[in-house]
Amino acid sequence: MRVVGLISGGKDSCYNMMQCVAAGHEIVALANLQPAQSRELDSYMFQTVGHEGISLYAEAMQLPLFQETTQGKSAHDTLHYQPQEDDEVEDLYHLLKRVKEECQVEGVSVGAILSDYQRIRVENVCSRLGLVSLAYLWQRDQKMLLKEMIESGVYAVIIKVACLGLKPSKHLGKSLEEVYPCLCELADKYGVNICGEGGEYETFTLDCPLFYKRLKIDMSSVCIHSDDEIAPVAYLKLNQLSLTEKLEATISHQPVMDHSSIYIDKLTNTTSQISREGTTSVFHSGPFILISVSKCQGASLVTVAESLMLTMQDTLLDVKGGQVIMMYLYLRNMQDYTVVNEIYATAFSSYYPARVCVQADLPHPLLIQMEITLLRTQNSSIPTLYLHVQSISHWAPANIGPYSQACKVGDIIFLAGQIGLIPGCMLLAPPKLEAIVALDHVISVLKVKGSDLSHVIRGVCYCTSSEAVQRAQRAWLKAANSSMSCPIAYPLVSGLPRGASVEWHIIAVDNQHTVKYSHSVKLNTDVMVQASTAFCSSIEASCTQLSFVPLVTPNDDNVDNINITGLDEFYSTSEADVISLYQPTGCPDLLKGMPSTAKMVLHASGIWSMGNPLTVQSLRIMM
């Protein structure tokens, strides 16, 4: 991919360009926003301290440099951004638009590590210009990242200090390697952000393996912003710089560290009668409304998908629902994914809910089925935060569709389905590692939202084969690191996005709550019933799972007659707001007595057998 490096002079923008090269991309241009007046700007978006030396980067890297001026003013200081001409983000838009037109770039190298504010705005600009945001440092372990930068040949010096423990007279002008021990100590003692993501310090890169020439500070002066005794604020004004030649051995445009390879290495509820048109069902559940819509026929797939979206929007108006939190999209044929995805994207403008998408053997004649979870309008005061990361990074996969990686409603976290894409290159991991890689994405997303696997209340892992089920079960047992963990359903489906073999879907609570788990086993003559429950008393959230494993081998003669003891009892006594039945084909009579509270019926491929149990899950969230 042809990439423009968005540079500030700091360590992060330079090292992310190195990561772009490591991922096989080509840096073809540099772009920078400089202050309209020769002074540092108080901007949440752009580093302007050290701007005096940016012009030398073009010769140092032998690349064209595109620059525009900015006033550094923000018209929108909220997390989500809507374009407005007098905002500094629009200066970035015009800059990158010019670079794209003149250099035919396809991607933008962005040094974002932690700031959602910056990432969301850069992604907004990239989306409008049809560019890919490449943020390979996003959500990296910062202590490890800083050490890696130093060891990879990034020579950057401190040019601004603004926190407890950093002194202008002692630390300004010092290299990262020289201040690294001090930064580690301050991080341990005071919680200082070791990479400076909280504005603790700023850097200016004088050399890195991508430079053909090295920058040298010939003259500088110290400017004091605040002479506070505890946490003084000061910066280094770069009055004069020059370029010096480098030894050929120190110049490298080869991958310094392929994190995609390292990433792999480290992992070694209402149902209705189906009509010819489809179904629409609504069920109220605590603070949520659950809607199921499906479509069967149309002149074309586009017609069916458009009709489905219109039905969904009409139903949302009818129930006077609020924000959509979670979407489950079931397709009869995954080859329809691209067409359906484009039409699906038109249904949302300001936000995207989290989403699961699988190919399922839908009951004939359904072509598409959607299950929608939305927050009641009267519960709109509950904080709702969407995590929608479009940048390619080494954290977790960028969105490959119009959905968010997660949505947090109050203390409940709904995760989108995660497949085993290697984040840095967006390619599927080897089959034997897919389940591990995908589950690692679950862990990464939960961490950002303040949770982990010990706080999961509902888990589903969609698999395309019995071998994938076994790999997913092993991955979960290893990652959960406990015999007492959340019950996971492993329904077999006939296809997943990108040809993946597993897709994890998790609902969890954040770390301030406690989740308790219990397991039991019951036997009768025909079936073993495994019962597992996850329960969080502080918000009245629970999930109960029953797995019915036959003790006799089903065949055409007895498949409908096996005694499923406990299923009817489970239906009649469960207080669940949602009941999901993952039913293998070959057991049509098991649908009899399906309760009115049942939200979803998913037919798995293959006969009901020892390796493919019937699984029923119930979920209740009251908040």
C-alpha positions as CSV (number, residue, x, y, z in Angstrom):
1,M,0.0,0.0,0.0
2,R,1.3,3.5,-0.8
3,V,1.3,5.4,2.5
4,V,1.7,9.0,3.6
5,G,3.4,9.4,7.0
6,L,1.5,11.9,9.2
7,I,4.4,13.3,11.2
8,S,4.8,15.6,14.2
9,G,8.5,15.1,14.8
10,G,7.8,12.9,17.8
11,K,8.9,9.3,18.4
12,D,5.5,7.7,17.8
13,S,4.9,9.0,14.3
14,C,8.4,7.9,13.2
15,Y,8.2,4.5,14.8
16,N,4.8,3.8,13.3
17,M,6.3,4.5,9.8
18,M,8.8,1.8,10.6
19,Q,6.0,-0.5,11.5
20,C,4.3,0.3,8.2
21,V,7.5,-0.7,6.3
22,A,7.6,-3.9,8.4
23,A,4.1,-4.7,7.3
24,G,5.1,-4.4,3.6
25,H,3.8,-0.9,2.9
26,E,5.7,1.9,1.1
27,I,6.1,5.4,2.6
28,V,5.9,7.7,-0.4
29,A,5.2,11.1,1.3
30,L,5.2,13.0,4.6
31,A,2.5,15.3,5.9
32,N,2.5,17.8,8.7
33,L,0.3,20.5,10.2
34,Q,2.3,23.5,11.5
35,P,1.0,26.4,13.7
36,A,0.0,29.5,11.8
37,Q,2.1,31.6,14.2
38,S,5.6,30.5,15.3
39,R,4.5,29.3,18.7
40,E,3.4,26.1,20.3
41,L,-0.4,25.4,20.1
42,D,-2.5,24.0,22.9
43,S,-4.1,21.3,20.7
44,Y,-5.5,17.9,21.7
45,M,-4.8,16.7,18.1
46,F,-1.4,17.8,17.0
47,Q,2.1,18.1,18.5
48,T,3.5,21.5,17.5
49,V,6.4,21.8,19.8
50,G,9.5,21.2,17.7
51,H,7.8,22.3,14.5
52,E,10.9,24.3,13.5
53,G,12.7,21.1,12.5
54,I,10.0,19.3,10.5
55,S,11.1,20.8,7.1
56,L,14.4,18.8,7.4
57,Y,12.5,15.5,7.5
58,A,11.9,15.7,3.7
59,E,15.7,15.7,3.0
60,A,16.4,13.2,5.8
61,M,14.0,10.7,4.4
62,Q,14.3,11.8,0.7
63,L,10.5,12.1,0.5
64,P,8.2,15.0,-0.5
65,L,6.8,16.9,2.5
66,F,3.3,18.4,2.4
67,Q,2.5,21.0,5.0
68,E,-0.5,23.1,5.9
69,T,-1.1,25.6,8.7
70,T,-3.6,25.2,11.5
71,Q,-5.0,27.5,14.2
72,G,-5.2,24.5,16.5
73,K,-8.8,25.2,17.4
74,S,-11.4,22.6,18.1
75,A,-15.1,23.3,17.4
76,H,-16.0,19.8,18.8
77,D,-14.4,18.7,22.1
78,T,-16.7,15.7,22.5
79,L,-15.4,12.2,21.8
80,H,-17.4,11.7,18.6
81,Y,-16.7,14.1,15.7
82,Q,-18.9,15.7,13.1
83,P,-17.2,17.7,10.4
84,Q,-17.2,21.5,10.9
85,E,-15.2,23.8,8.8
86,D,-13.6,25.9,11.6
87,D,-12.3,22.8,13.4
88,E,-8.6,21.9,13.3
89,V,-9.6,18.4,12.0
90,E,-10.7,19.9,8.7
91,D,-7.1,21.3,8.3
92,L,-6.0,17.7,8.4
93,Y,-8.7,16.7,5.9
94,H,-7.6,19.3,3.3
95,L,-3.9,18.4,3.9
96,L,-4.5,14.6,3.3
97,K,-6.8,15.4,0.4
98,R,-4.0,17.2,-1.4
99,V,-1.5,14.4,-0.7
100,K,-3.9,11.8,-2.1
101,E,-4.5,13.8,-5.2
102,E,-0.8,14.4,-5.9
103,C,0.7,11.1,-4.7
104,Q,-2.1,8.6,-5.1
105,V,-1.7,7.3,-1.5
106,E,-4.0,4.6,-0.1
107,G,-3.1,4.7,3.6
108,V,-2.0,7.1,6.4
109,S,0.6,6.2,9.0
110,V,-0.7,7.5,12.4
111,G,1.3,7.4,15.6
112,A,-1.8,7.1,17.9
113,I,-1.1,4.9,21.0
114,L,-3.9,5.5,23.5
115,S,-6.0,8.6,22.6
116,D,-9.5,7.7,21.3
117,Y,-10.0,11.5,20.7
118,Q,-7.2,11.6,18.1
119,R,-7.8,8.1,16.6
120,I,-11.6,8.8,16.0
121,R,-10.8,12.1,14.2
122,V,-8.1,10.7,12.0
123,E,-10.3,7.7,11.1
124,N,-13.1,10.2,10.3
125,V,-10.9,12.0,7.9
126,C,-9.6,8.8,6.4
127,S,-13.1,7.4,5.9
128,R,-14.2,10.5,4.0
129,L,-11.2,10.3,1.8
130,G,-11.3,6.6,1.2
131,L,-7.9,6.1,3.0
132,V,-6.8,3.3,5.4
133,S,-5.6,4.5,8.8
134,L,-2.5,2.5,9.9
135,A,-2.0,2.8,13.6
136,Y,0.3,-0.1,14.5
137,L,1.1,1.3,18.0
138,W,-2.6,1.4,19.1
139,Q,-3.1,-0.2,22.5
140,R,0.4,-1.6,22.7
141,D,1.9,-2.3,26.1
142,Q,3.6,1.1,26.6
143,K,6.6,0.1,28.7
144,M,7.4,-2.6,26.2
145,L,6.8,-0.3,23.3
146,L,9.1,2.5,24.5
147,K,11.9,0.0,25.1
148,E,11.3,-1.4,21.6
149,M,11.6,2.0,20.0
150,I,14.9,2.6,21.7
151,E,16.3,-0.8,20.7
152,S,15.0,-0.4,17.1
153,G,17.2,2.6,16.5
154,V,14.7,5.5,17.2
155,Y,16.9,8.3,18.5
156,A,14.6,10.9,20.0
157,V,15.2,13.6,22.6
158,I,12.9,15.2,25.2
159,I,11.8,18.7,24.0
160,K,9.0,19.3,26.5
161,V,8.4,18.3,30.1
162,A,5.0,18.8,32.0
163,C,4.8,16.4,34.9
164,L,5.9,15.6,38.4
165,G,9.5,14.2,38.4
166,L,10.7,15.7,35.0
167,K,12.8,18.8,35.4
168,P,13.7,21.2,32.5
169,S,17.3,21.6,33.7
170,K,17.8,17.9,34.0
171,H,15.8,16.2,31.3
172,L,15.3,18.6,28.3
173,G,17.5,17.6,25.5
174,K,18.1,14.1,26.9
175,S,17.6,11.0,24.7
176,L,14.9,8.4,25.3
177,E,17.5,5.9,26.3
178,E,18.9,8.3,28.9
179,V,15.5,9.0,30.5
180,Y,14.0,5.5,30.2
181,P,15.0,4.4,33.7
182,C,13.5,7.7,35.2
183,L,10.3,7.2,33.2
184,C,9.9,3.7,34.5
185,E,10.4,4.9,38.0
186,L,7.9,7.7,37.6
187,A,5.4,5.3,36.1
188,D,5.7,2.8,39.0
189,K,5.7,5.5,41.7
190,Y,3.2,8.1,40.4
191,G,1.3,6.4,37.5
192,V,3.0,8.7,35.0
193,N,2.2,7.5,31.4
194,I,5.6,6.1,30.3
195,C,5.0,7.0,26.6
196,G,3.8,10.5,27.4
197,E,0.2,9.9,26.3
198,G,-1.1,12.1,29.1
199,G,1.0,15.0,27.9
200,E,3.8,14.3,30.4
201,Y,6.5,15.0,27.8
202,E,7.1,15.5,24.1
203,T,10.0,14.3,21.9
204,F,11.7,15.2,18.7
205,T,13.2,12.4,16.6
206,L,16.7,13.1,15.3
207,D,17.4,9.7,13.7
208,C,15.8,6.4,12.9
209,P,16.6,3.6,10.4
210,L,14.3,5.2,7.8
211,F,16.5,8.4,7.7
212,Y,19.2,8.8,5.0
213,K,20.6,11.7,7.1
214,R,20.6,12.4,10.8
215,L,19.3,15.6,12.3
216,K,21.4,17.6,14.7
217,I,20.4,20.4,17.1
218,D,22.9,23.2,16.7
219,M,21.2,25.8,18.8
220,S,18.3,25.7,21.2
221,S,16.8,27.6,24.1
222,V,14.6,26.7,27.0
223,C,11.1,28.4,27.2
224,I,9.4,28.2,30.6
225,H,5.6,27.9,30.6
226,S,5.1,27.3,34.3
227,D,7.9,27.5,36.9
228,D,5.9,25.3,39.3
229,E,8.2,23.8,42.0
230,I,6.5,20.4,41.8
231,A,5.7,20.0,38.1
232,P,7.3,22.7,36.0
233,V,6.2,23.0,32.3
234,A,8.9,23.9,29.8
235,Y,9.9,23.2,26.2
236,L,13.0,23.3,24.1
237,K,12.8,25.8,21.2
238,L,14.9,24.5,18.3
239,N,16.6,27.6,17.0
240,Q,18.9,26.0,14.5
241,L,19.2,22.4,13.1
242,S,21.3,20.8,10.5
243,L,21.7,17.4,8.7
244,T,24.7,15.1,8.9
245,E,25.6,12.1,6.8
246,K,25.0,8.6,8.1
247,L,26.9,5.4,7.7
248,E,25.2,3.2,5.1
249,A,24.9,0.4,7.7
250,T,22.6,2.5,9.8
251,I,20.1,3.1,7.0
252,S,17.5,0.4,6.7
253,H,14.2,0.2,4.8
254,Q,13.8,-3.4,5.6
255,P,11.3,-4.6,8.2
256,V,12.7,-3.9,11.7
257,M,10.2,-6.0,13.5
258,D,7.2,-7.9,12.0
259,H,4.6,-7.7,14.7
260,S,2.2,-9.8,12.8
261,S,4.6,-12.7,13.1
262,I,5.3,-11.9,16.7
263,Y,1.6,-11.7,17.4
264,I,1.2,-15.3,16.2
265,D,4.3,-16.5,18.0
266,K,3.1,-15.2,21.4
267,L,-0.2,-17.1,21.2
268,T,1.6,-20.5,20.6
269,N,-36.8,-13.5,22.1
270,T,-40.1,-14.2,20.4
271,T,-40.6,-16.6,17.6
272,S,-43.3,-16.4,15.0
273,Q,-44.8,-18.6,12.3
274,I,-42.6,-18.1,9.1
275,S,-44.6,-16.7,6.2
276,R,-43.5,-16.3,2.6
277,E,-42.6,-12.7,3.4
278,G,-40.7,-13.3,6.6
279,T,-41.3,-12.5,10.3
280,T,-41.1,-9.6,12.7
281,S,-41.2,-10.1,16.4
282,V,-40.7,-7.9,19.4
283,F,-39.9,-8.8,23.0
284,H,-39.3,-6.5,26.0
285,S,-36.4,-7.4,28.3
286,G,-35.5,-5.3,31.3
287,P,-33.9,-2.1,30.0
288,F,-33.7,-3.6,26.5
289,I,-36.0,-4.3,23.6
290,L,-35.3,-7.4,21.5
291,I,-36.4,-7.4,17.9
292,S,-36.2,-10.3,15.3
293,V,-36.8,-9.5,11.6
294,S,-36.4,-11.9,8.6
295,K,-37.0,-11.8,4.9
296,C,-37.7,-14.6,2.4
297,Q,-38.4,-13.5,-1.0
298,G,-37.7,-10.6,-3.4
299,A,-36.8,-9.9,-7.0
300,S,-33.1,-9.9,-6.0
301,L,-30.9,-10.1,-3.0
302,V,-30.6,-6.3,-3.0
303,T,-34.4,-6.1,-2.8
304,V,-34.6,-8.5,0.1
305,A,-31.8,-6.7,2.0
306,E,-33.3,-3.3,1.4
307,S,-36.8,-4.5,2.5
308,L,-35.2,-6.0,5.6
309,M,-33.6,-2.7,6.6
310,L,-36.8,-0.8,6.0
311,T,-38.7,-3.3,8.1
312,M,-36.1,-2.9,10.9
313,Q,-36.3,0.9,10.8
314,D,-40.1,0.8,10.8
315,T,-40.1,-1.6,13.8
316,L,-37.7,0.7,15.7
317,L,-40.1,3.6,15.2
318,D,-43.1,1.4,16.3
319,V,-41.5,0.3,19.5
320,K,-40.1,3.8,20.2
321,G,-36.7,2.3,20.9
322,G,-33.5,4.1,21.6
323,Q,-30.0,3.3,20.5
324,V,-29.2,-0.1,18.9
325,I,-26.6,-1.9,21.0
326,M,-26.1,-5.3,19.3
327,M,-27.0,-6.9,16.0
328,Y,-27.0,-10.6,15.0
329,L,-27.0,-11.0,11.3
330,Y,-27.7,-14.5,9.9
331,L,-27.3,-15.2,6.2
332,R,-28.3,-18.3,4.3
333,N,-25.2,-17.8,2.0
334,M,-22.1,-16.0,3.2
335,Q,-21.4,-15.0,-0.5
336,D,-24.2,-12.5,0.0
337,Y,-22.2,-10.8,2.7
338,T,-20.7,-7.9,0.6
339,V,-24.1,-6.9,-0.9
340,V,-25.9,-7.1,2.4
341,N,-23.1,-5.3,4.2
342,E,-23.3,-2.3,1.9
343,I,-27.1,-2.0,2.4
344,Y,-26.8,-2.6,6.1
345,A,-24.3,0.3,6.4
346,T,-26.9,2.8,5.2
347,A,-29.1,2.1,8.2
348,F,-26.7,3.8,10.6
349,S,-25.0,7.2,10.4
350,S,-23.7,8.5,13.7
351,Y,-22.8,5.2,15.3
352,Y,-22.5,1.5,14.6
353,P,-23.7,-1.2,17.0
354,A,-21.6,-4.3,17.8
355,R,-22.4,-7.2,15.4
356,V,-22.2,-10.9,14.9
357,C,-22.5,-12.3,11.4
358,V,-22.7,-16.0,10.5
359,Q,-24.0,-18.2,7.7
360,A,-26.7,-20.4,9.2
361,D,-29.0,-23.1,7.9
362,L,-32.0,-20.9,8.4
363,P,-35.4,-22.6,8.4
364,H,-36.8,-22.6,4.9
365,P,-37.6,-20.2,3.2
366,L,-35.7,-17.5,5.1
367,L,-32.8,-15.8,3.3
368,I,-31.7,-13.3,6.0
369,Q,-32.5,-13.0,9.7
370,M,-31.5,-10.1,12.0
371,E,-31.7,-10.1,15.8
372,I,-31.6,-6.5,17.3
373,T,-30.9,-5.5,20.9
374,L,-31.7,-1.9,21.6
375,L,-31.9,0.3,24.8
376,R,-35.3,1.5,25.7
377,T,-35.8,5.2,25.3
378,Q,-36.7,5.6,28.9
379,N,-33.3,4.1,29.8
380,S,-31.4,6.5,27.6
381,S,-29.7,8.0,30.6
382,I,-27.6,4.8,31.0
383,P,-24.2,5.7,29.6
384,T,-23.6,4.0,26.2
385,L,-20.1,4.0,24.7
386,Y,-19.2,2.4,21.3
387,L,-15.7,1.2,20.5
388,H,-15.3,1.7,16.7
389,V,-11.6,1.3,15.7
390,Q,-10.9,1.5,12.0
391,S,-7.1,1.8,12.1
392,I,-5.0,-1.2,11.3
393,S,-2.8,-1.9,14.4
394,H,-1.3,-4.7,16.4
395,W,-4.0,-4.5,19.0
396,A,-7.0,-6.2,17.5
397,P,-8.5,-6.3,14.0
398,A,-9.8,-3.1,12.4
399,N,-13.5,-3.3,11.6
400,I,-14.1,-5.2,8.4
401,G,-17.7,-4.0,8.2
402,P,-20.0,-1.3,9.6
403,Y,-19.9,-2.3,13.2
404,S,-18.2,-1.5,16.5
405,Q,-15.8,-3.9,18.2
406,A,-17.8,-3.4,21.4
407,C,-20.6,-1.4,23.0
408,K,-20.7,-0.7,26.7
409,V,-24.1,0.0,28.2
410,G,-23.7,1.0,31.8
411,D,-21.6,-1.9,33.2
412,I,-22.5,-4.4,30.5
413,I,-20.2,-5.0,27.6
414,F,-21.4,-6.4,24.3
415,L,-18.6,-7.6,22.1
416,A,-18.8,-8.0,18.3
417,G,-18.0,-11.4,16.9
418,Q,-14.2,-11.9,16.7
419,I,-12.5,-14.0,14.0
420,G,-8.9,-15.0,13.8
421,L,-7.5,-12.2,11.7
422,I,-3.9,-11.2,12.4
423,P,-4.4,-7.5,13.2
424,G,-1.3,-6.0,11.5
425,C,-2.0,-7.6,8.1
426,M,-5.7,-8.5,8.4
427,L,-5.1,-12.0,7.1
428,L,-6.5,-15.2,8.7
429,A,-4.2,-17.0,11.1
430,P,-3.3,-20.6,10.3
431,P,-6.3,-22.9,11.1
432,K,-4.8,-24.4,14.1
433,L,-4.3,-21.0,15.7
434,E,-7.5,-19.3,14.6
435,A,-9.4,-19.9,17.8
436,I,-6.5,-18.7,19.9
437,V,-6.0,-15.6,17.9
438,A,-9.7,-14.7,17.8
439,L,-9.9,-15.2,21.6
440,D,-6.9,-13.0,22.1
441,H,-8.9,-10.3,20.3
442,V,-11.7,-10.8,22.8
443,I,-9.2,-10.3,25.7
444,S,-7.8,-7.2,24.1
445,V,-11.3,-5.6,23.5
446,L,-12.4,-6.5,27.0
447,K,-9.3,-4.9,28.5
448,V,-10.0,-1.6,26.8
449,K,-13.5,-1.7,28.2
450,G,-12.3,-2.6,31.8
451,S,-13.1,-6.3,31.9
452,D,-11.6,-9.7,31.4
453,L,-12.5,-13.4,30.9
454,S,-13.4,-13.8,34.5
455,H,-16.3,-11.4,34.1
456,V,-17.9,-13.0,31.1
457,I,-21.6,-13.8,31.7
458,R,-22.4,-15.2,28.2
459,G,-20.2,-16.8,25.6
460,V,-20.8,-18.3,22.2
461,C,-18.2,-19.6,19.8
462,Y,-19.6,-20.2,16.3
463,C,-17.6,-23.0,14.6
464,T,-17.7,-24.4,11.1
465,S,-16.5,-28.0,12.0
466,S,-16.1,-30.3,14.9
467,E,-12.3,-29.9,14.7
468,A,-12.8,-26.1,15.1
469,V,-15.0,-26.8,18.1
470,Q,-12.3,-28.8,19.7
471,R,-9.7,-26.2,19.0
472,A,-12.0,-23.5,20.4
473,Q,-12.7,-25.5,23.6
474,R,-9.0,-26.0,24.2
475,A,-8.3,-22.3,23.6
476,W,-11.0,-21.3,26.1
477,L,-9.8,-23.7,28.8
478,K,-6.3,-22.3,28.5
479,A,-7.2,-18.6,28.3
480,A,-9.9,-18.8,31.1
481,N,-7.3,-20.5,33.3
482,S,-10.0,-22.0,35.5
483,S,-12.3,-24.9,35.6
484,M,-15.0,-22.6,37.0
485,S,-15.6,-20.2,34.1
486,C,-18.5,-18.9,31.9
487,P,-20.5,-21.5,30.0
488,I,-19.7,-21.4,26.3
489,A,-22.0,-22.6,23.6
490,Y,-20.3,-24.0,20.5
491,P,-22.9,-24.1,17.7
492,L,-21.9,-25.4,14.3
493,V,-22.6,-23.1,11.4
494,S,-22.0,-23.5,7.7
495,G,-19.9,-20.3,7.2
496,L,-18.3,-17.3,8.7
497,P,-16.9,-14.0,7.3
498,R,-13.6,-14.2,5.5
499,G,-13.8,-18.0,5.5
500,A,-13.0,-18.2,9.2
501,S,-13.5,-21.4,11.1
502,V,-14.4,-19.8,14.5
503,E,-16.1,-16.6,15.7
504,W,-16.3,-15.7,19.4
505,H,-19.1,-13.6,20.8
506,I,-19.0,-12.5,24.4
507,I,-21.2,-10.5,26.8
508,A,-19.4,-9.4,30.0
509,V,-19.6,-7.1,33.0
510,D,-16.8,-4.7,34.0
511,N,-14.3,-5.5,36.6
512,Q,-16.0,-3.7,39.5
513,H,-18.6,-6.5,39.6
514,T,-18.1,-10.1,40.7
515,V,-19.3,-13.0,38.6
516,K,-19.9,-16.4,40.1
517,Y,-20.0,-19.7,38.2
518,S,-21.6,-23.0,38.9
519,H,-21.6,-26.4,37.0
520,S,-23.6,-29.6,37.5
521,V,-24.3,-32.8,35.5
522,K,-27.4,-34.9,35.4
523,L,-27.8,-38.3,33.7
524,N,-30.8,-40.3,32.5
525,T,-31.0,-43.4,30.2
526,D,-30.7,-41.5,27.0
527,V,-29.1,-38.1,27.7
528,M,-26.5,-36.4,29.8
529,V,-27.5,-32.9,30.8
530,Q,-24.6,-30.5,31.6
531,A,-25.9,-27.3,33.4
532,S,-23.7,-24.2,33.8
533,T,-24.6,-20.8,35.2
534,A,-22.9,-17.4,35.3
535,F,-24.4,-15.0,37.8
536,C,-23.7,-11.4,38.7
537,S,-25.9,-10.4,41.6
538,S,-25.0,-6.7,41.7
539,I,-26.7,-6.0,38.4
540,E,-29.0,-9.0,38.2
541,A,-27.3,-10.5,35.2
542,S,-27.2,-14.2,34.6
543,C,-26.8,-16.8,31.9
544,T,-27.7,-20.5,32.2
545,Q,-26.7,-23.1,29.7
546,L,-28.0,-26.6,29.3
547,S,-26.2,-29.0,26.9
548,F,-28.0,-32.2,26.1
549,V,-25.5,-34.9,25.0
550,P,-27.0,-38.2,23.8
551,L,-25.7,-41.3,25.5
552,V,-27.0,-43.4,22.6
553,T,-26.1,-42.9,19.0
554,P,-29.0,-41.2,17.2
555,N,-30.2,-42.7,13.9
556,D,-33.1,-42.2,11.6
557,D,-35.3,-44.4,13.7
558,N,-34.7,-42.9,17.1
559,V,-33.5,-39.4,16.6
560,D,-37.0,-37.9,17.4
561,N,-37.7,-40.2,20.3
562,I,-34.6,-39.6,22.5
563,N,-35.9,-38.5,25.9
564,I,-34.7,-34.9,26.4
565,T,-35.4,-34.8,30.1
566,G,-35.3,-31.3,31.5
567,L,-35.9,-29.4,28.3
568,D,-39.6,-28.7,28.9
569,E,-38.9,-28.1,32.6
570,F,-36.2,-25.6,31.6
571,Y,-38.6,-23.8,29.4
572,S,-41.3,-23.5,32.0
573,T,-39.2,-22.5,35.0
574,S,-36.6,-20.3,33.4
575,E,-36.9,-16.7,34.3
576,A,-34.7,-15.7,31.4
577,D,-35.5,-12.7,29.2
578,V,-33.8,-14.4,26.2
579,I,-33.6,-18.1,25.4
580,S,-31.4,-19.2,22.5
581,L,-31.7,-22.7,21.1
582,Y,-28.7,-24.0,19.1
583,Q,-30.3,-27.0,17.4
584,P,-28.6,-29.5,15.1
585,T,-30.6,-30.5,12.0
586,G,-32.3,-33.8,12.3
587,C,-34.2,-32.9,15.4
588,P,-37.2,-30.9,14.2
589,D,-39.5,-32.0,17.0
590,L,-37.2,-30.3,19.6
591,L,-38.8,-27.0,18.4
592,K,-42.1,-28.1,19.9
593,G,-43.0,-26.1,23.0
594,M,-40.5,-23.4,22.2
595,P,-41.5,-20.6,24.7
596,S,-42.8,-17.2,23.7
597,T,-39.7,-15.7,25.3
598,A,-37.4,-17.5,22.9
599,K,-35.5,-15.0,20.9
600,M,-33.5,-17.0,18.4
601,V,-33.4,-20.4,16.8
602,L,-30.2,-21.3,15.0
603,H,-30.0,-24.5,13.0
604,A,-26.5,-26.0,13.0
605,S,-25.2,-28.1,10.2
606,G,-24.8,-31.9,10.7
607,I,-26.8,-34.5,12.5
608,W,-27.3,-34.5,16.3
609,S,-24.5,-36.7,17.5
610,M,-22.0,-37.3,20.4
611,G,-19.9,-34.5,19.1
612,N,-22.7,-32.1,18.4
613,P,-25.0,-31.6,21.4
614,L,-28.2,-29.7,21.6
615,T,-27.4,-26.5,23.6
616,V,-29.9,-24.1,25.2
617,Q,-28.8,-20.8,26.7
618,S,-30.9,-18.4,28.7
619,L,-29.8,-14.8,29.4
620,R,-31.2,-12.3,31.9
621,I,-30.0,-8.7,32.3
622,M,-31.9,-6.3,34.6
623,M,-29.4,-3.6,35.5
